[in-house]
Every structure is written in C-alpha cells, then in structure tokens.
Amino acid sequence: MNNNNSMEQNENRATSARSGRVLDFIAKILCPVIAFFLWFYAMSTDVVTLERDFTVPVQFENEAALTEKTGWSVLSGKDSKIVVTIKGKRNIVNKITEDDIFAFADVSGVESPGRQVLDIKTSAPSECEIINVSASSVSPFIDKKVTKTVPVKVSVSDYVISSELKHDDPTANYVEVSVTGPESEIHRIYEARADLSLGNMSLVQTINSSCSMKLYDEKGDVVSSNYITMSTRTVNVTVRVYAEKEIPLTVDYKHGYFNTKNVNVTILPGSIKLRGEPSLISKLDKINIATLDEKMYTENSSQKVSIAIPDGFTIVSGEETAEIRVEHIGTTTKQLTVKNIIVANSGGLNCELQTKTLNVTVRGSANLLKQITEENITVTADMKNYSTGSGITVVPATINFSAEYENTVYELGNYNVTVNIK
C-alpha cells in the first residue's frame, strides 16, 4: 500500500515538471511577439516623441529696406548658422528638413553703422516644438560698403651696406591699390605700406622681393579689419643698389694730327659723377664725348656737345652737355695753289680733268710752312665710285703730301675737283 502511494507521487511530480517546461517555452515564444505588437501599436498610434537637431543659416530680414534708407548693408555674419533642437511625434520629426526651419534677425531697427547685436528668432512646423537653440543673438557688421584708392609706400630696414655702395629709394610695381569695406573703416586708411626687411647683409646687387602690405592711418597706426579687402595684398619691391664714381670726359681725334704739343683741348666739365651697378661702374674708366676732325678746325674754337651716357648709368652731378675748347699751339696756316692734280682709278672711263689748279690751305709749324711749296702737294680725284655715267662731275679730292711733310702738315677743310666723263 505504501509502495503504491510512493509511485503515484513520483508520477505526479514528473507530470508537473513537464508542464512547467512547456509553459516556459510558450512564454519565451509569446514575449517577443507581444513586445513587437506593442511597438507596432505605439508607432501606428503616434504616441512616441522624438528630439532632433537641425543646423540652419541665420537670415537677415529687411536688409533691402535698410539699404534703401541709409545705404548700409550687412557686411559680415551672412555665413552664421545655429543649431535648433525640435521635439515632436516621431513620424512628423522624421519628415522635417533644414528647409522647414527658419532662423532670422531683423535689421530694420539698426540706427548706426558698426557692430550690432541682433536677436535671433526661429520658427518650425506647427506640429513640432522648438526646445533649444545654440545661440540667441548674432553680431553682424553693418555699414555702407565703399571703395577707395590709396598710395603704396615702401620702406627698407634691417640691412648693412658696404660704405662705398648706396641704394635708391625702393620702388613697387604698384603705385596705388584699391581698398573696399565699411565706410567707417575705409575712411581711416591713409596709405598701404610694404616694409621690406633685408637682414644683416651687405648689399652688392639690385634686390627684387615680394612683400606683403599693411594699411595705415594718417597717424601711422595700423588699420586692421576682417571686413576690408584689397585689390592686391602683395607688391614686388625693387631696391636698386649702386656705386658712384667720378668719370673723366675725353675726346678722340679722327686723323691723329692733334697732340699735346700742337693743340690744347679743354673739356668743361672735365669729369662727371655717374651712378650705376657696382659691377658695371668698376669697369668704366672714361666717357668719350666726341671725335674731333682736325681738318675742320681752321682756328681756335669752342663747341657744346651732349654727354652720351652708357646704358645702365645715370648722371649724379647733373650735367647733360659739355663744352670742348680747341686752342692751337705753335702752328699756323698757309694757302698754296696746287697744279699737280691727277685722276686715279678711272677704269674704262674717258675722263678729262676740268679743274686746273686748286687752292689748298694747310696747317703746320711756322718753320715747316716756310719750306713747303705747292710742289710738295698732290691732289687726287679718285674715280672708283664712278664706273658709269657721262658729263661734268664733281669728284671729292684727296690731298697728299710728300714724305718730309706727311703727318706733320695737314690740309684744312674738304676739297673737290671737276671731271668731264666723255
């Protein structure tokens, strides 16, 4: 009897355990299904809310009216953005974009130019609520936008230069620049300045460098603003380095008859001071201002000539012309009637000399001129340039002296003879 009861109890416990496992399994299946249906119900009945951030630009209202009234406009702040946080039903919020939310500041109440502090107003679709904004105000710069032209000034500093060298005032590739910005700030600008620091160095040649510019007022204070633009902010600066040197002025002689014994040639001024690149001026020892034709100086004379300066140099002393004075020493003149006239290089031409005598004026020492006669002079008409033609022709004549007078006596002026080409 007791054995039967024990067996019955064991069977009941086994049955109960199997039932518990079944119930657990059913619960594991039903819980996710129930949760899904609860979520789906919530979504379909719009009971879940959502918060979301939107980054939107700040717009300025009534700017056109402000410009029409005062000439002012918004010069900065147009790139301002704020973050707007909205709250609403999930399905509504998820459909909203940045284009549905607005942030704006009204400029109609601005009464003076300059930096402003304006309240930001926001709006969103009526189904949503704005619960936060990242900024409640914006600070634009409002003024009249103008353009002004200012001069460019250049200065150099912080350099060491050799004692024998100098430099010109620095020059820039722009003499003026345009500046644009708020009228209140542009009005202060006096000049644009490029300050070129060359460092601790010895300048030996022309310096070319790119240099940035700053804006200054009339008192020399820097005008700095994020709202000012320049037509260019850099200039190319040239600093020309040079040396100065006193250069003698000289003359050359065409035939070589003049020398220190028979003529005194004076040049006024005798030298000029030149400025030029050091490597070039060191090689320049003189400047020839004229080549004198001795045969044209029949008597003492003076003449003014322009001083031709080689390329790359400038005159420091200021003279542009020089006076050349010619004074004969120990010589005199004599006129001789020469009959010894010949025609040379006639080729195949039949030439008949028409000029029978020619009066020739010569210069030399008094002693030589006492001795010379017309027999010591030959006049030659060279026909090498007259290979064709006919009739009476004027031909340049060459004056030749016998050996004892050659290079010591010379003729004055130019001579021609007449030849008949038959």
NUFI-867165 format. One record per residue: residue in one letter; x negated, y, z negated of N, C-alpha, C, O, CB in turn. Coordinates in steps of 0.05 Angstrom, whole numbers, plus 5000, padded with zeros to 4 digits. Last residue first. Glycine has a CB too. Example, Ala and Ser with C-alpha at 12.3 -4.5 7.8 and 13.67 -1.06 7.14 Angstrom:
// NUFI-867165
S474349554858472749794857474250014843473250234839471849884886/A473648864844475449104844473649344844471549344831477449114819/
This chain:
// NUFI-867165
K333072317412333972327440335172057448336072027471331672387459/I333372687356333472407365334672397392336972467396335072227344/N329573177329331473127351331272847360329172767371330973327374/V329173387262328173197283330473167304332773137297327472927270/T326973827212328973767233327773597255325573657265330174037244/V325773697142324873787168327073707189328773537183322173657176/N325873907073327073767096325773867121324674097122330073807097/Y324273847002323773947029325073777050325473527047320773967035/N324974086935325373886955325074006983325674246987328173746952/G320274326883322774326899322774086918321073916919322974576914/L313374356887315774446872318074446891317974556913315374716859/E308073876889309774076902312174136883312873976866310773976929/Y301973846850304473726860306273956871305974186863305973576837/V295573626831297173846843299773716853299573496865295573996866/T294173156810293373396795294773636805295173836791290373426796/N295772746844296472726815295572956798295972966774295272466804/E290872926891293172756884293372726854291372676840292772476898/Y286473196906288573356893290973176884292873276870289573566912/E283072846930281973006909284073176894283473276872279873186920/A286272596971285572456946284572636924285172576901283472256953/S291573046994289072896997288172796970288972886949286873067011/F298572946984296073106980293672916985293872676982295973226951/N305072987014302772827005300272997004299873177021302372587024/I311873037012309473187011307173017000307472916977309773456995/T317072827055315372757032312772917035311572937056314772457032/A323573067073320673047078319172987052319973077030319673307090/P329772857102328172927079325272887084324472697098329072757055/V332173127163330972897150329372987126327773167128329172737170/V337273297205335673397183334773157167336372997158337273597165/T337573237276337973107249336173237229333773267234337572807251/I340373297338338773437318339573327291341873327283339173737319/G341272667373341772947368339973047346338172907336344572987360/S343672007352342272187371342972477363344872527348343072137400/G343371327328344271607329342671767349340771677360344171727302/T339670877284341370937307342071237307341371377288343970767307/S336370877241335770677262337470727287336870627308336370397251/Y334571197194335871307219335371117242334071197261334771587225/N331571057153334471047149335971147173338371197171335171207124/K326371147169327270867165330270837161331370627165325770747141/M323671607180325971557196327171277191328771177206325371577225/D320672107142321071817143323671757157325871827147320871687115/A316272587153319172537156319572247161318772137182320272707180/T311272867114312172637128315172617129316472637108310972377116/V305873307111308773287108309673057126309073047149310273557116/T299873377075301273257098304173237092304973157070300072967105/I294473797056297273717052298373597078297973707100299073957043/N289774037064289873817044292673707040293073537022288773917018/E290574457097289374217109289373987090289073757098286474277117/E292274867066294274717080293174467093294674277099295674887101/T287874797008288874927033290974757045291474527036286474987053/I285074906943286774756961287674926985288075166982289274656946/Q282275266911280775096930282574966951281774926974279274886915/K285675516878283875686893282575526916281875636937281675806875/L288075096852289675236873287875426889288575496912291875386860/L284174946816284774766838286274916860285774866884286474526828/N284275396781281775316795282375146819281175186840279975176775/A289475386760288575616777286075546793285875626816288075866760/S292774746767290974936752290075156772289875116796288574796740/G298974756801296674626791294974836776295875056772294974506814/R304174696850303274776823300874616815300574376821305574736803/V306374956913305074756897304374876870304075116867302574636911/T310975026966309975146941308874916923310174716919312275296926/V310575057035310574877012309475026988307275136989308974617018/N313575157096312475297073312775127048315075067040313775577069/L311874857156313574837132312174977109309874917103314274547124/T312474837228311074907203312974887180315474917183309675187205/K315974597263313174607270311374677246309174587243312674817292/T321374187272320074357252317074357258315774147257320674267223/Q322473797310323374067315321974277297321374497305326374097312/L319873227338319773397314320473687322319173797340317073387300/E323472737369321872977375322073167351324273247343322773117401/C323872047380324172277362322372497369319972457376323572187333/N326971517400325371727413325771987397327772117401326171757443/L326770917362327971177368325971357382323571357376329071307343/G324970437345325270467374326470737382327070777405327070247384/G321470697291322470457304322670507334320770597347325170387293/S319571097258321571167278322770927292324870947305320471357298/N315871137215317970927216320270997235322670957229319070877188/A314771847213314071577207316471387209318771477205312771547179/V312172437238314572267237313771987233312071877249316372307262/I308672987206308772747222311472607218312872637198306472557215/I305273587203307873457198308073217217307673247241310373657203/N301374057187300873767191303473617183303773517161298473667173/K302274557173302774487201302574187206303574087226300874637219/V304474937118303374687128304174627156306574647163304274447109/T302875457081304375397106303075157119300775177129304375647125/L303575497011301975437034303775367058305775247055299975197028/Q303675826949305175746973303275726997301675897002307475956979/K302575656882301475766906303175666930303975426930298475686910/T302575746810303675646835302375786859301176006856306775696835/T299075486751300375696767301375576792301175336797298375926772/T297475296684297975236712299275486725300375656712299774986715/G296875366628294575346645295075266674293175186687292675146634/I303175106615300675186602298375146622297874926632300175016576/H310175246615307775166629305275276615305275506606307875246659/E315275016575313375246578310875136591309474966581312775376551/V321874856565319474776581317775026585318675226597320274646608/R326474626518324974856528322374756541320874596530324275056505/I332674376508330074296518328674546530329674666549330174066540/E337274296456336074476476333274386483331674326465336074766464/A342773846449340073926442339074116464339974096487338173676439/T349173676418347473766441344773846431344373906407348773996456/E351273536371352073376394350573446419350573306439355073416399/E349773496302349173606328350073416350349773166349346173646331/G350873236252352973396265352273496293354173566308353473626249/S348272876221347473156219349273336235349073586231344673176228/V350372376235350972476208350372776207351972926195349172336187/I353172056289351372266281352172376253354472456250351272496302/T353371336292354671596291352671796281350771736267357171586272/F353070726331351870936314353571186314355071236333348970996323/G355270396368354970286341353770486322353370426298353270046342/D351570576426353970466414353370356386351170236382355070236432/P347271156422347770876428350270776414351070876393345370706420/I348971806443348471636420349071346428351171286439350271716396/A346372316478347772066482347071876460344771786458347071946510/I347272976473345772756460347372506463349472476450345172826430/S347273406529348773256509346973026498345372916512351373136522/V342873976535343873716544345473576522344973636498341473526554/K340774606559342174446538343274186550344374186572344474606525/Q334474896575336974776583338174626559336674526542336674586607/S329575356598330875206576333575106586334775226604331175386550/S323075506628325975496627326975346603325375226588327075356653/N317975756671318875686644321875696642323175876654317575876623/E318775496739317875696719318775606692320075396689318975976725/T320275066767318575266781317475476762315475606768320175396804/Y321874466759321274686740319274876753316874846750320074566713/M322574056794324774246793324174486774325674676774327274106784/K318373706788318473866813320674076813320574256830318773676836/E319473416742317473626741317573816765316974046763314773516738/D325273236716323973226743322073466744322973696748326173236766/L326072896655325573146669324173106696322172956698323773326651/T331172566627328772516643328272766661329972826678329172256661/A333672596559333572696587331072586601329072526587333672996589/I333672366510335972526517335972626546338072716555336172756498/N332171786476331371946500333872096509335871976516330271766522/I330871686410333071716429332171896452331572126447335671826416/K327371196371327571456384330071446402331171236408325071526401/D327770726342325570896336325771176349324571366339322970776344/L331670226317331870466333329670666324329770756302334670586331/K331769806283330369756308330270016325328970016346331569526323/S334869956241332069906235330369876260327969916260331769656217/I339869966261338470226259335570186252333970356258339770386237/L341369426260341069566285339369816282337669866299343769636297/S341769276207340169116224339569246251337569196264341468846229/P345469676186342569656178340869506197338569586203342369536151/E349470046229349069796216346069756210344369806227350169556233/G348570766220349170526235348770276218347770286195347570506260/R347471446231348571246213349371006229350571026250351071356197/L342271926241344271736250345071546228343671496209343271576274/K339972576247340472356228342772186238344972286243340972466199/I335272776297337972776286338172546266336772346269340172756308/S330073226318331072966310333872996299334773216294329172836287/G329173726337327273516344328073236336327073046346324573576332/P334874066364333173986342331273766351331773626372334773886318/L330074216410331374326387334274216385335874266403331474646388/I323874076437326673976435327774086409326674046388326873666436/T319174316483320274326456323174246456324774326474319974616444/V313374216518316274156518317174146489316173986473316773876533/N308474526551309474496524312474456525313974646531308674756506/V303674286597306374376591306974346562306074156549308474226609/N298574106604299574296623302374396618303374566633299474166651/K297273776561295273976570296474176589295474406590292973836583/T301173396553300873596532298873816540298774026527299873466507/N304273346619302873236595302373466576302973696581300073096604/F307673196679307473346654305873196634306072956631310373406644/Y307672806719305873036722305573196695303373306690306773226744/G311072376723308672346706306772586708304472556700307272106713/H315972386747313672336763311072306747308972216758313272566783/K319772436704320372286728317872206744317671976753322272436746/Y319072356636318372506659318572326684317672106684315472626656/D323472376577321672246596321172426620322572626624322871966605/V323972626510324672646539322672476554320372436546324672936549/T327072516444324872526464325872566492328272536497323172266462/L328272586376329372616403326972646422325072796416331272856405/P327672126320326572336337327972336364328872136375323572286341/I332272016268331371916293330272146310331672336315333571756308/E333071846202332372076219330971966245328871846243330472276204/K338371436181335571456189335271706206336971766223334671196203/E342371026138341971286152338971316157337271236141342971516135/A346470436142343970576133343770836149344870856171341370396137/Y352670146120350870266139348370376125348170396101352270486154/V358669776120356069826107354069936127353969836149354969576093/R365369856118363069866136360569956121360470176110363670066159/V370269466099368369646087365869636103364369436104367769556057/T376969336112374269346124372569546109373469776106374369406154/V382368916096380669146089377869116101376668906099380569176058/N388668736113385868676118384168926114384669126128385568566147/V393768656063392468806084389668706088388368596070392469116078/T399968406039397068386041396168556065397568596084396168096045/R405368466041404068486014401068466015399768495995405168275996/T409768816083407468636080406268676053406168896043405368676103/S414469056069414168956097411768776099411768596116413969196116/M416968846005415069006021414868886049415168646053412269016008/T422268905958420868755978419168945994419769185997422868595997/I424468885891423169045913421768855932420268675924421169255901/Y426168595849428168675869427068845892428568925909430368815855/N422468515811423168285827425068345850425668185867424468065809/S417569015804420368935803420768695821419668665842422169175813/S413169515783413569225788416469155785417769235765411869065768/V408669995792411569955795412069665802411369575824412870155816/V403470225751404470015769407570015769408770025747403369735761/D401570915750402670675736403770485757404970565777404770755715/G400171385772398271175773399070925759397470735755395671265762/K403871775777402071795754399971575754398171575737403771775728/E406971625820405171855824403171885801401072005804406772105827/D406570895819407971145819405971375821403571325822409771175795/Y404870345863404270525841405970775843406870855865401270605841/L404469655880405769915883405270085858405369985836408769875888/K399069275907400969335886402069605892400869775905399569315858/M396768785955397369055947399269065923400868885920398469215970/S391168345970393968395963394268675952392468805943394868195942/C386768296026387168395998390168435993391568546011385568655993/S381568006063384468036059385068096030383867976012385967776068/S375768336089377068166069380068226069380968446073375868226041/N369468466113372268446121373668256102372768026098372568346150/I363868876110365568686095368368706107369468916110365568756065/T357668936143360469026141362168806128361868566135361569096168/Q351968796101353368806126356268886122357168896099353168526141/V349868786052347968816074349368826101348068856121345968576073/L350568915984351868926010349768966032348269156032353969146011/S349368505932348168715948349268705976348968505990344968695948/M354068395878352568305901351368545915352268775911354268145920/N358668265839355868355834354168245856352868035854354868255806/G364868425874363068275857360268385855359668595867362867995867/L368668695901366668555917364768395900363168235911365168755934/S375468795898373068755881371068585896371668355903373868625854/L379969245921378169035930375769025912374169215911377369075960/D386469415917383969435902382269195908382868965901384569455871/A391069755952389569505953386969555939385369715947389069405983/R397370045939394470055936393269775937394269595924393770195910/A402370475961401570195959398470185959397270315976402770015983/E405471025926403670915945403370615941403970515919400871045944/Y410071165897408471375909406671265931406271385952406871515888/I416470995873414070895887412671125901413971275917414670675906/R421271165852418871195836416371145851414171245843419071015812/H425271015888424671295885422071345870420771555874426971435871/I425770475879424370555903423570855901421470935911426070515929/E429070485834426270395832424570485856422270555853426170085829/S433870695850432670805826429770715823428170865811434270705802/E435170375895434370655898432970775874431070925877436870825904/P432469725901434269905887433270195889430970255886434569835857/G429169635965430169545940432069745927433069915941427869485921/T423269626005426169616004427069505977425869315966427269436026/V417969946038418869816013421969836012423070046019417569935988/S413169926089415869976081416569816056415869576054417869906105/V406670236092408369996091411170086083411570306072407269786071/E400970496128403270526112404970266113404670106131405070766121/V396570336155396370596141398770646124398670826107395970816161/Y393469706160395969856158395470116144394070126124398169686144/N388369536157389569506183392469626183393669636204389669216191/A384270006120386069776122387369766149387569976163388269796099/T377670196098380070236115381669976116380569756113379270326143/P373370516050374670276061377170346077378470546071375470086038/D368470976070370970926055372370686067372470656092372771186056/D362070656082364270836089366570796069366670596055365170796118/H356170586042358570476056360570696060360770886045359770246039/K348970516045351370646037353770506050353370326066351370956045/L342170346026344670306041346970466029346870546005345370006041/E337970395993337670506020340170476036340270576059335270376034/S339470115947339170405946338970535973339870765977336770485929/S344569625954341769705956341570005958343270135970340269565979/I349969565909349069605936346169705936345369865918350869815951/V354669185875351969305873350969335902351169135917350069135855/Y361469255851359369165870356769305865356769515852360369205899/D366769415830365169185821363269085842363468845851367068965812/S371169635884369869655858368269405852368269215867371969695836/V374870035930373069805925371769855898371270085890370969765947/S381470185954379070255938377469995934378569775933379870375910/V386470455995384570235990382270335973381170555978383570106017/K393370586007390770675997389070435990390070235981391070865973/V398670716049396870506039394170626031392970756048396570266059/P404771086037402071056048400570826035401070756012400471316045/V411470846049409470956031406670916043406270716058409670836003/T418170896066415470856076413470996058413771236053415170946106/K423970566042422270796041419470716052418570486048421970916012/T430770386037428170326047426570586049427570796056428370186075/V435770165988434570356006431770256015430670076003434370635993/K441670005957439369885970438270075991439670156009440069615982/K444070225895444070265924441470155936439370205925444370565931/D445469695847444469955855444769985885445569795899441469995846/I445169225797446869365816445769645822445269795803449769385805/F443368595777442368875781443968995803444068895825439268865788/P447368185731446368265758445068545757445568705739448568255778/S448167765686446768025685445668095713443268075717444568025664/V454067465658451967465678450767745679452167945674453067375706/S457167055606456567315620454367275640452867075639455867535600/S457666565584460066735584459666995599461567145603460866785556/A455565915603454866195599457466365601459166305617452766295619/S457765415605454965435596454165725591452265765576453165315616/V464265285576462665395598459865445587459465515564463965665609/N469664835560466964955554465765065579466164965601465064735541/I474664675574474064655545471264775539470664805515474164365537/I479964785613477164855611476464855581477465015566476565125624/E484464275633483864475613480764525613479264335612484764385584/C488964145688486664095671486164325652487364545655484164055689/E493064285719493464035706491163975687491263775671493563815727/S491464755744493164775721493564515706494164515682495864885729/P484464785762487264705768488864685742487864625721487264425782/A481165375734481165095743484065015749485865165742479964895721/S476865935724479465825729479165545740477165475753481165995748/T473466445686473566185700476466105704478266185689471965975685/K469367025682471966905679471966645696470766635717474267095688/I464167335649464867135669467567015663468066925641462666905671/D462468015640463767775630464467585654465167675676466367835615/L456168305653458968275661459968015650458667805651459268285691/V451468775646452368535632455368505637456968665627451668535601/Q446569045691449269035680449668775665448368575670451369065702/R441369485710442069225699444769235685445269415669439869125680/G443569985757441669855739442569585730444469475742441070035715/P448270555759446570345771444670225750444170335729444970455794/S454670595726451870705731450270475742450670245737450670815704/E459470345722459470635723456770755728456570995734460570745697/V463569805739460769895736460770195741461770295761458869745756/G468569575748468269755726465469865721464970015702469069625701/S468169215789469569465794469169665772469569905776472569415798/V465968725786464168945785465569215789464169425790462068905808/D467568135751468768365764466868605762466068685740471468445752/A465667485765465267715748466167965764465567985788462167745740/F467766785763467467045776467067265755467867245732469967115793/A468666135782467466305762466866575775465666575796464766175750/F473165595795472065855802470965995777471965985755474266035815/I474364965825473765115800472365375808470665385825471964955781/D474564695871477164745857476764915832478764995820478464485850/D469564585889471064795903473764865890475065065897471564695931/E467864155859466864425851468464645865468764865855463964455858/T473963755854471163805863470364085854472064235843470963785894/I478363245827477463525828474563535838472863365831477663655800/K479762725820480262835846479263125849479263235872483262835851/N478762605767477062475787477562585816475962535833477562175787/V482762885741480062985739478362865761476663005773478862925712/I487162535752487162815762484362915763483563035783488962995744/N485962065727486462055756486562335768486062365792489161915761/R485362245673483162135688483662155718481962245734482561845680/K487662875651488162595657486162495677485362625696491062555668/G482363295626484963245637485362945641483562785635485363395663/K477663825621478863585609481663545620483163745624478963605577/I471364095642474264085642475163825630473663625629475464125670/T466064545638466964285629470064295628471164465615465764205602/V461664855681464364865670465164585663465164405680466365005690/V455565185685456764925683459464945668459565055646454864725667/I453865685735454465605707455665325708456665235729456365805693/K449266075773451065855770451565795741449765835724450065605786/S446966605816447566505789449666275790451566285806448566735772/D445566855861444966565861445566445833444866215828442066515868/K446567375853448467235870447866935872449466785883448367355898/G442767645824444767495809446667335826448367185816446367675792/S441968295854440968045843443267905829445268025822438568105823/L444868705877442168645889440968395877439068285888440368875885/V450968915895449668715877447068635890447068505911451568475871/S451069615910451769335915450269165896448469255882451069265945/W453370295919451870085905452869815914455069775924452270115874/G456570675940454270605956452570385943450570295954452470845960/T461270805913458770905903456370865920454270995917458270785876/K465770615944466070835926463370965918463171205917467370745901/E463870185974465270405988465370655970465170875980468070315996/T461869865933460069965953461370205968459970405973459269755974/L466569725906464469865892462570005912461770235908462869675874/A469369445946470469695936468369865921468370105924472869635917/A465869005951466369185974467469455965466769665976468269045994/E466368765901463868885909464169075932462969295933461768665916/N470668495878470868785883468268915890467969155885472068915858/E467067985843469468095854469268395857467868525842471868025836/F462267505853462667785844465067905859465067915883460167955849/Q461566835827462267025848462867305837463667325814464766925864/V457266345809458666575798459166775821457166865834457166715775/P458165655828456865915831458666135818461066115817456365975860/V458365075783459665255803458165525804457165615784462665295796/T458364425764456564655767457664825790457864735813453564565773/F462264095717462064185745460264435745460564615729464964255756/D463563515676462063775681461963835711461663655727459263755669/R469363245644467463235665466163515670467563715668468763135692/E473462795607471963045607469763025629468462815632470663105579/L479962495609477062485617475962765616477262955624476762355645/T485162065580483962325588480962295593479662105584484462545565/V490361615593487561645586486561915596487061995619485861415599/V495561555611495361635583492461675575491961775553496561415565/D497761405661496261655657496061735628496361975622497661875673/T500060895672501861085658500461345651501661505637502960955633/S495960625695498360685712500260875699501861005712499760425718/M492360575653491660725677494160805693494361025703489860555695/A495360265617494460535609493760695634494460935635492060515590/Y496059805646498359955638497560245631498960435638499759825614/F490859625650492259695675494759865668495460045683493159445690/W489859525596488359725610489859815635489960055641485559615618/L493659095587493859345571492359575585493359795586492659295543/F491758715623494358835627494859085611496159265621496558625620/F486758615599486958725626489658855631489759075642486458505646/A488458395549486858645550487058775578487359015580483958595542/I490957925567492558135553491158395554492358605558493158055524/V486557665587488757725605490457945593491358125607490457475609/P483257615542482357785565484657865583484758085593480157645581/C486957265511485957535502484957705524485857935526483757495481/L488056765536490156975535489057245528490057445538492256905516/I483656445528484556505555486456745555486256915573486056265566/K483056425473480756525489481656595518480656785530478556315490/A487856165460487356445452485156565468485356805476486656455421/I487155655481489355825492488856115485489256295501492055735481/F483055485447482655505476484655695489483955855506482755235489/D485755485398483355655402482855695432482255915441480955535389/L489555085407490455365402488155555407488555775418491555395374/V486254645413487954725435488855015432488855175451490454545437/R484254605362482454655385484054755409483154925424480854405391/G488754485331487254745327485454805351485255035358485554725301/S490153985350492054205354490554475351491154665366494454195335/R486053675330486353705359488153945366487754085386487553455371/A486853735276484453845287484753885317483854085329482053655281/S491753445270491653735263489153865276489354095285491653775232/T490152935282492153065299492053365295492253525314494952965293/A486752845240485652835267487552985286486653135304485252545277/R490352845196488153045198487053055226486553275236485952975178/N493652405208494752685207492552895210492953095224496352725181/E490051985202491252045228492452325229492252455250493451835235/N489052015148486852055167487952125195486952295209485051805169/Q493951875127492852145122490652205142490352435152491752165092/E494551345143496451545153495351825149495752005166499151515138/M490451105114490351105143492151325155491551465174491050825154/S492551165062489951285070489751305100488751505110487551125058/N497150855063497251145059494751285068494751505079497851215029/N495050345069496750455090496950755087496950895107499550335089/N492250275020490750275046492450405068491350555084489949995054/N496350244984494550464983492950485009492350705018492650444959/M498349765000500050005000498350245000498850445015501950004976/
